[in-house]
Amino acid sequence: MDLKCRILICLVGLAVLSVVNCQIPGFGGCPDYTPILRFNRTRFLGTWYEVERYFTVSEVATKCVSATYELQPDGKIYVRNALTNRFNNVQRVISGVMEAQGRTKDGRYTIQYQSFPYNYNATFMVLDTDYDSFAVIYSCSSIGPVGHTASTWVLARERLPPGPVMQRAYGVLDKFRINRSFFVKTIQEDCVIRAPPEPAYDPTESSTGSRRHSVPGLKGENEDEYSVLKTEDELVQLRNEFVVMPEIDVEVDPVVEESD
């Protein structure tokens, strides 16, 4: 096989990989970026809101994207990525487990996603963050020395961060010479969350196994009123306010009047 054919095959592979991974393709190997040193994963925990990102096919027609990092009792960090459909306000959640990559204490980590029918791992690096207002995340997949595909995210602790916070994030992008022309702004307004549609009624399904209510923790006359939730915070508040007691069937013996 001559050199031209090899180059053509590599270019086709680069294009296919960029579509599959929903990333921006580039020539040459992955850039030799150095992530933040002495990464403090405890301070990084909590909720981050996606402000800008590279174009990603999996996020087309989405809004109100967030990522929540939670430390579990087993010592693992669980990641919950929430994406809301822009047209019907139904939220989709992609979850996984975050693990540090290697023995170093820098900002490299791997997420093993559990929401897919197949095993999928992705490696990320935190280029920089102040833990309190912004973070810049980068990911890259190399196709030998010929090409690579990359993704970049700008995250913030607020849905609509102020200008000075964004300027600091842009400064990180400029420092690493990351082209900002590929970035897409994420909609973080009107973040209404609608419960997913109910499954079709199945007469063969037992009543105890059927799912009657669209919102866990709400029953009866409150079901219609709260089937559409205004914000994520209200969802937590409603679940705390409404405690559903188990229904107990009590058999009462009929009263028999004694005759004189």
C-alpha positions as CSV (number, residue, x, y, z in Angstrom):
1,M,0.0,0.0,0.0
2,D,1.5,3.3,-1.1
3,L,1.7,6.4,1.1
4,K,-1.2,8.2,-0.6
5,C,-3.6,5.3,0.2
6,R,-2.4,5.2,3.8
7,I,-3.0,9.0,4.2
8,L,-6.5,8.6,2.6
9,I,-7.4,5.8,5.0
10,C,-6.2,7.8,8.0
11,L,-8.2,10.8,6.9
12,V,-11.4,8.7,6.4
13,G,-10.8,7.2,9.9
14,L,-10.4,10.7,11.3
15,A,-13.7,11.8,9.8
16,V,-15.5,8.7,11.1
17,L,-14.1,9.0,14.6
18,S,-15.1,12.7,14.7
19,V,-18.7,11.8,13.9
20,V,-18.8,8.8,16.3
21,N,-17.3,10.8,19.2
22,C,-19.0,14.0,18.2
23,Q,-15.8,16.0,18.3
24,I,-13.9,18.5,16.3
25,P,-11.2,16.9,14.0
26,G,-7.7,18.2,13.6
27,F,-4.4,17.2,12.0
28,G,-1.5,15.7,13.9
29,G,-1.5,14.1,17.3
30,C,-3.2,15.4,20.4
31,P,-1.8,18.6,21.8
32,D,0.6,18.1,24.7
33,Y,-1.5,20.0,27.2
34,T,-0.7,20.1,30.9
35,P,-3.8,20.0,33.1
36,I,-4.1,21.9,36.4
37,L,-1.6,20.6,39.0
38,R,-2.6,19.5,42.5
39,F,-6.1,19.1,41.4
40,N,-8.5,19.3,44.4
41,R,-11.3,16.9,43.5
42,T,-13.2,17.7,46.8
43,R,-13.5,21.3,45.9
44,F,-14.5,20.3,42.4
45,L,-17.6,18.4,43.7
46,G,-21.0,19.9,43.2
47,T,-23.0,21.1,40.2
48,W,-21.4,22.8,37.2
49,Y,-23.4,24.4,34.4
50,E,-22.3,24.2,30.8
51,V,-21.9,27.7,29.3
52,E,-20.1,27.0,26.0
53,R,-18.8,23.9,24.3
54,Y,-17.4,22.5,21.0
55,F,-20.2,21.5,18.7
56,T,-21.5,18.1,19.8
57,V,-24.0,15.9,17.9
58,S,-25.3,14.4,21.1
59,E,-26.2,17.8,22.5
60,V,-28.1,19.1,19.4
61,A,-31.5,20.6,20.4
62,T,-30.6,20.5,24.1
63,K,-30.5,23.2,26.7
64,C,-29.9,23.7,30.5
65,V,-27.0,21.2,30.5
66,S,-25.4,20.5,33.8
67,A,-22.9,18.1,35.4
68,T,-23.0,17.1,39.1
69,Y,-20.1,15.4,40.8
70,E,-21.0,13.6,44.1
71,L,-18.8,11.7,46.5
72,Q,-20.4,8.4,47.5
73,P,-19.8,6.5,50.7
74,D,-17.8,3.9,48.8
75,G,-15.3,6.7,48.0
76,K,-16.2,6.8,44.3
77,I,-17.3,10.0,42.5
78,Y,-20.5,9.7,40.6
79,V,-21.2,12.0,37.7
80,R,-24.7,13.0,36.6
81,N,-24.9,14.8,33.3
82,A,-28.4,16.3,32.8
83,L,-29.6,17.6,29.4
84,T,-33.0,19.1,28.7
85,N,-34.7,18.8,25.3
86,R,-35.2,22.2,23.9
87,F,-38.6,21.4,22.4
88,N,-40.5,19.3,24.9
89,N,-38.5,20.1,28.1
90,V,-37.9,16.4,28.9
91,Q,-34.7,15.8,30.7
92,R,-32.2,13.1,29.8
93,V,-29.6,12.0,32.3
94,I,-26.2,10.3,31.5
95,S,-24.5,9.0,34.6
96,G,-21.0,7.5,35.2
97,V,-18.2,7.0,37.7
98,M,-15.2,9.3,37.8
99,E,-11.7,7.9,38.4
100,A,-8.4,9.6,38.6
101,Q,-6.1,8.7,35.7
102,G,-2.7,7.3,36.8
103,R,-1.0,8.1,40.1
104,T,-0.5,11.8,39.5
105,K,-2.6,14.4,41.3
106,D,-3.2,16.6,38.3
107,G,-6.6,17.2,36.6
108,R,-6.7,14.1,34.4
109,Y,-9.6,11.7,35.0
110,T,-11.7,9.1,33.3
111,I,-15.4,8.6,33.4
112,Q,-16.9,5.2,33.0
113,Y,-20.4,5.8,31.7
114,Q,-23.2,3.5,32.9
115,S,-26.1,4.8,31.0
116,F,-25.2,3.1,27.7
117,P,-25.9,-0.5,26.6
118,Y,-22.2,-0.9,26.0
119,N,-19.1,0.0,28.0
120,Y,-17.9,3.5,27.2
121,N,-15.0,5.3,28.9
122,A,-13.9,8.9,28.2
123,T,-10.8,10.7,29.4
124,F,-10.9,14.3,30.3
125,M,-8.5,16.9,31.7
126,V,-9.2,20.0,33.7
127,L,-7.1,22.6,32.1
128,D,-7.8,25.2,34.8
129,T,-10.4,26.1,37.4
130,D,-10.8,28.2,40.5
131,Y,-13.4,25.7,41.8
132,D,-15.8,28.5,42.8
133,S,-16.8,30.1,39.5
134,F,-15.4,28.5,36.3
135,A,-13.7,25.4,34.9
136,V,-12.3,24.5,31.4
137,I,-12.5,20.8,30.5
138,Y,-10.7,19.3,27.5
139,S,-10.8,15.8,25.9
140,C,-8.8,14.5,22.9
141,S,-8.6,11.2,21.0
142,S,-5.5,10.6,18.8
143,I,-5.4,8.7,15.5
144,G,-1.7,8.0,15.5
145,P,0.5,10.9,14.2
146,V,-2.0,11.8,11.5
147,G,-5.0,13.3,13.3
148,H,-7.0,13.7,16.4
149,T,-10.5,14.7,17.6
150,A,-11.1,17.1,20.4
151,S,-13.8,18.5,22.7
152,T,-13.8,21.4,25.0
153,W,-16.3,22.7,27.6
154,V,-16.5,25.9,29.6
155,L,-18.4,25.3,32.8
156,A,-19.5,27.7,35.5
157,R,-21.1,27.5,39.0
158,E,-24.0,29.8,37.7
159,R,-26.2,29.2,34.8
160,L,-25.5,32.8,33.6
161,P,-22.1,33.7,34.8
162,P,-21.0,37.4,34.8
163,G,-18.6,38.8,32.3
164,P,-15.5,38.7,34.5
165,V,-15.9,35.0,35.0
166,M,-16.2,34.4,31.3
167,Q,-13.1,36.5,30.6
168,R,-11.1,34.3,32.9
169,A,-12.3,31.2,31.1
170,Y,-11.5,32.8,27.7
171,G,-8.0,33.6,29.0
172,V,-7.5,29.8,29.7
173,L,-8.6,29.0,26.1
174,D,-6.3,31.6,24.7
175,K,-3.4,30.3,26.9
176,F,-3.8,26.8,25.4
177,R,-4.4,28.2,21.9
178,I,-7.9,26.6,21.7
179,N,-9.8,28.0,18.8
180,R,-13.0,29.7,20.1
181,S,-14.6,29.8,16.6
182,F,-15.9,26.3,17.1
183,F,-17.7,27.0,20.3
184,V,-21.5,26.9,20.7
185,K,-23.3,28.7,23.5
186,T,-25.5,26.6,25.7
187,I,-29.0,27.9,26.5
188,Q,-29.4,28.2,30.2
189,E,-32.6,30.2,30.3
190,D,-36.2,29.0,30.8
191,C,-35.0,25.7,32.3
192,V,-38.4,24.1,32.7
193,I,-38.2,20.4,33.3
194,R,-41.1,18.1,32.3
195,A,-41.4,14.6,33.5
196,P,-40.8,11.9,30.8
197,P,-43.9,10.5,29.1
198,E,-45.8,7.7,30.8
199,P,-45.4,4.2,29.3
200,A,-48.4,2.9,27.4
201,Y,-51.0,1.1,29.5
202,D,-50.4,-2.6,29.6
203,P,-53.5,-4.6,30.8
204,T,-51.3,-7.6,31.6
205,E,-49.1,-5.7,34.0
206,S,-50.1,-5.9,37.7
207,S,-51.3,-2.8,39.4
208,T,-48.4,-3.0,41.9
209,G,-45.9,-3.0,39.1
210,S,-47.5,-0.3,37.1
211,R,-46.1,3.3,37.1
212,R,-49.1,5.5,37.8
213,H,-47.5,8.8,38.7
214,S,-45.2,10.9,36.5
215,V,-43.5,12.5,39.4
216,P,-42.1,10.3,42.2
217,G,-43.5,11.4,45.6
218,L,-46.7,13.1,44.3
219,K,-50.0,11.3,44.2
220,G,-53.7,11.8,43.7
221,E,-55.0,15.3,43.1
222,N,-51.5,16.7,43.1
223,E,-50.4,14.7,40.1
224,D,-51.8,17.0,37.4
225,E,-50.7,20.1,39.2
226,Y,-47.1,19.1,39.5
227,S,-46.7,17.1,36.3
228,V,-44.6,20.0,34.9
229,L,-41.9,21.3,37.2
230,K,-40.5,24.7,36.8
231,T,-36.9,24.2,37.9
232,E,-34.6,21.5,39.2
233,D,-34.6,23.2,42.7
234,E,-38.4,22.9,42.8
235,L,-38.3,19.2,42.1
236,V,-36.1,18.7,45.2
237,Q,-38.4,20.9,47.3
238,L,-41.6,19.2,46.2
239,R,-40.2,15.8,47.0
240,N,-39.2,17.0,50.4
241,E,-42.6,18.5,51.1
242,F,-44.8,15.6,49.9
243,V,-44.3,12.4,51.9
244,V,-46.4,9.6,50.5
245,M,-47.6,7.2,53.2
246,P,-48.3,3.6,52.2
247,E,-51.9,2.8,51.4
248,I,-53.3,0.3,53.9
249,D,-56.4,-1.7,53.2
250,V,-58.4,-2.1,56.4
251,E,-61.3,-4.5,56.5
252,V,-64.2,-3.4,58.6
253,D,-66.7,-5.9,59.8
254,P,-70.3,-4.9,59.1
255,V,-72.3,-3.7,62.1
256,V,-75.2,-6.0,63.1
257,E,-78.0,-4.5,65.1
258,E,-79.3,-6.7,67.9
259,S,-83.0,-7.3,68.0
260,D,-84.9,-6.8,71.3
